[in-house]
Amino acid sequence: MAAAVVVAVWVAGNWASVWPVLLLGLAVAVVGGAGWGLWQAHRRAVGEDQQWRAQEEAKARELSMTEVDALSWQDFERYVADLCRRDGCSGVVVSGKSGDLGADVVGYLADGRKLVIQCKKYAPQRSVSSHDMQKFVGTARPEHGADVALFVTTCRAFTRDAQGLALRQNIVAVHRDLLGAWVKGAPLETLIPLNGRGNGTTRHASA
């Protein structure tokens, strides 16, 4: 208390020198507080905008899949082949028959690499099983000599085991969200490095 009294007496005696400093400190505090508040508001606005954009992109992808969902499995294979041609693939052939050993669509990327695609026209709520993936792994490269192997499906996810197998065996797992982006115009070359790690909901099934 004694120290406080001494300080108060000194301030009173030197008020002419002290008040500009106090005023400057108050101004800095006000400006700093306002700046902090604006920065926080900006962060919230950016976060909300990013969330909104992600939701809109998801809606747009899903809307683009409406016509795909209406296709038969044969037409779906032909549609995937057309997407490949759109993105510069050459020599694209659709098997369209049983006994194709997982090579529903075969072609060559613009850089000459051989592309082999397995197409599965599944309901959105389904998931690709490890059994499906195992069969494709067993034929994509040993039987067809694929440089790039894609497993393309209309369902939302691959099971945990199927996804793990795809990653280990370098199979590009294209689930519904990535397919929707491809349908909307994303080039195939930009999807290949993602290997199924898009925004799809991964189901933690074991098979």
Salt bridges, closest charged atoms under 4 A:
ASP49 OD2 - ARG53 NE 2.80
GLU56 OE2 - LYS59 NZ 3.55
GLU62 OE1 - ARG156 NH1 3.43
GLU62 OE2 - ARG176 NH2 2.77
ASP69 OD2 - ARG176 NH2 2.56
ASP75 OD1 - ARG78 NH2 2.41
ASP82 OD1 - ARG85 NH1 2.79
ASP87 OD1 - ARG86 NE 2.94
ASP111 OD2 - ARG113 NE 2.84
GLU189 OE1 - ARG113 NH2 3.55
